[in-house]
């Protein structure tokens, strides 16, 4: 089942974060992930939102996400993300989109 990773971050070291961003896409693609959305200062429609950026990625399944997240390549660049940002990352299970069978 497809899983989604949703990151909400505050950036406090722009140079280090940009170094992370520079290496991000090739590694994501290498491990079969897809970047679905990434935006700084999205428009909050309801409630407070204390972050600077939101990122939404998808993976074929939890194992695919795990291979990417734990890969040596990602772990190396993630050092810059961890040092440059604060925030929340959620792993979300997709919904099986099969329509119900009519009887």
C-alpha positions as a Markdown table, in Angstrom:
| # | Residue | x | y | z |
|---|---|---|---|---|
| 1 | Unk | 0.0 | 0.0 | 0.0 |
| 2 | Unk | 1.3 | 3.5 | -0.9 |
| 3 | Unk | 2.6 | 5.5 | 2.0 |
| 4 | Unk | 3.1 | 9.3 | 2.2 |
| 5 | Unk | 5.8 | 11.2 | 4.2 |
| 6 | Unk | 4.6 | 14.7 | 5.2 |
| 7 | Unk | 7.3 | 17.0 | 6.6 |
| 8 | Unk | 6.5 | 20.4 | 8.2 |
| 9 | Unk | 9.7 | 22.3 | 8.9 |
| 10 | Unk | 11.1 | 25.5 | 10.2 |
| 11 | Unk | 14.4 | 26.4 | 8.6 |
| 12 | Unk | 17.0 | 28.1 | 10.8 |
| 13 | Unk | 20.2 | 27.5 | 8.7 |
| 14 | Unk | 19.4 | 28.3 | 5.1 |
| 15 | Unk | 22.9 | 27.5 | 3.7 |
| 16 | Unk | 22.9 | 24.0 | 5.3 |
| 17 | Unk | 19.3 | 23.3 | 4.2 |
| 18 | Unk | 20.1 | 24.3 | 0.6 |
| 19 | Unk | 23.0 | 21.8 | 0.7 |
| 20 | Unk | 20.5 | 19.1 | 1.7 |
| 21 | Unk | 18.1 | 20.1 | -1.0 |
| 22 | Unk | 20.9 | 20.0 | -3.6 |
| 23 | Unk | 21.4 | 16.2 | -3.0 |
| 24 | Unk | 17.8 | 15.3 | -2.2 |
| 25 | Unk | 16.1 | 14.5 | -5.6 |
| 26 | Unk | 18.6 | 12.1 | -7.0 |
| 27 | Unk | 18.5 | 10.0 | -3.9 |
| 28 | Unk | 14.7 | 10.1 | -3.7 |
| 29 | Unk | 14.4 | 9.0 | -7.3 |
| 30 | Unk | 17.1 | 6.3 | -6.9 |
| 31 | Unk | 14.9 | 4.7 | -4.1 |
| 32 | Unk | 11.6 | 5.0 | -6.0 |
| 33 | Unk | 10.2 | 7.9 | -4.0 |
| 34 | Unk | 8.1 | 10.7 | -5.6 |
| 35 | Unk | 8.0 | 14.3 | -4.5 |
| 36 | Unk | 4.4 | 15.3 | -4.8 |
| 37 | Unk | 4.5 | 18.8 | -3.3 |
| 38 | Unk | 7.0 | 21.2 | -1.6 |
| 39 | Unk | 6.2 | 24.8 | -0.8 |
| 40 | Unk | 7.5 | 27.5 | 1.5 |
| 41 | Unk | 4.9 | 29.6 | 3.2 |
| 42 | Unk | 1.7 | 27.7 | 2.0 |
| 43 | Unk | -1.6 | 29.3 | 2.8 |
| 44 | Unk | -3.0 | 28.1 | 6.1 |
| 45 | Unk | -6.8 | 27.8 | 5.7 |
| 46 | Unk | -7.6 | 27.0 | 9.3 |
| 47 | Unk | -5.7 | 27.2 | 12.6 |
| 48 | Unk | -2.1 | 28.3 | 13.3 |
| 49 | Unk | 0.7 | 26.8 | 11.3 |
| 50 | Unk | 4.2 | 27.6 | 12.8 |
| 51 | Unk | 6.4 | 26.2 | 10.1 |
| 52 | Unk | 8.2 | 27.6 | 7.0 |
| 53 | Unk | 7.8 | 24.7 | 4.5 |
| 54 | Unk | 5.7 | 21.6 | 3.8 |
| 55 | Unk | 7.0 | 18.6 | 1.8 |
| 56 | Unk | 4.8 | 15.7 | 0.6 |
| 57 | Unk | 6.4 | 12.5 | -0.8 |
| 58 | Unk | 5.0 | 9.1 | -1.7 |
| 59 | Unk | 6.5 | 5.6 | -1.7 |
| 60 | Unk | 5.2 | 2.3 | -3.0 |
| 61 | Unk | 5.0 | 0.9 | 0.5 |
| 62 | Unk | 6.6 | 1.2 | 4.0 |
| 63 | Unk | 9.5 | -1.0 | 3.0 |
| 64 | Unk | 10.4 | 1.4 | 0.1 |
| 65 | Unk | 10.2 | 4.3 | 2.4 |
| 66 | Unk | 12.4 | 2.6 | 4.9 |
| 67 | Unk | 15.0 | 1.7 | 2.3 |
| 68 | Unk | 15.2 | 5.3 | 1.2 |
| 69 | Unk | 15.2 | 6.8 | 4.7 |
| 70 | Unk | 17.8 | 4.4 | 6.1 |
| 71 | Unk | 20.0 | 4.3 | 3.0 |
| 72 | Unk | 23.6 | 5.5 | 3.4 |
| 73 | Unk | 23.1 | 8.1 | 0.7 |
| 74 | Unk | 20.1 | 9.7 | 2.4 |
| 75 | Unk | 21.6 | 9.4 | 5.9 |
| 76 | Unk | 24.7 | 11.4 | 4.7 |
| 77 | Unk | 22.6 | 14.3 | 3.4 |
| 78 | Unk | 20.1 | 14.1 | 6.2 |
| 79 | Unk | 22.8 | 15.4 | 8.6 |
| 80 | Unk | 22.3 | 18.8 | 7.0 |
| 81 | Unk | 18.5 | 18.7 | 7.2 |
| 82 | Unk | 18.6 | 17.7 | 10.9 |
| 83 | Unk | 21.1 | 20.5 | 11.7 |
| 84 | Unk | 19.3 | 23.1 | 9.6 |
| 85 | Unk | 15.6 | 22.6 | 10.5 |
| 86 | Unk | 13.1 | 21.8 | 13.2 |
| 87 | Unk | 9.8 | 20.2 | 12.6 |
| 88 | Unk | 7.6 | 17.2 | 12.3 |
| 89 | Unk | 7.6 | 14.3 | 9.8 |
| 90 | Unk | 4.7 | 12.0 | 9.6 |
| 91 | Unk | 4.4 | 8.7 | 7.8 |
| 92 | Unk | 0.8 | 8.2 | 6.5 |
| 93 | Unk | -0.8 | 5.0 | 5.1 |
| 94 | Unk | -2.6 | 5.5 | 1.8 |
| 95 | Unk | -6.2 | 4.4 | 1.3 |
| 96 | Unk | -7.1 | 1.4 | -0.8 |
| 97 | Unk | -8.9 | 3.1 | -3.7 |
| 98 | Unk | -10.8 | 0.0 | -4.8 |
| 99 | Unk | -14.5 | 0.7 | -5.2 |
| 100 | Unk | -16.8 | -1.6 | -3.1 |
| 101 | Unk | -18.3 | -4.6 | -5.0 |
| 102 | Unk | -21.9 | -4.1 | -5.8 |
| 103 | Unk | -24.2 | -6.9 | -4.9 |
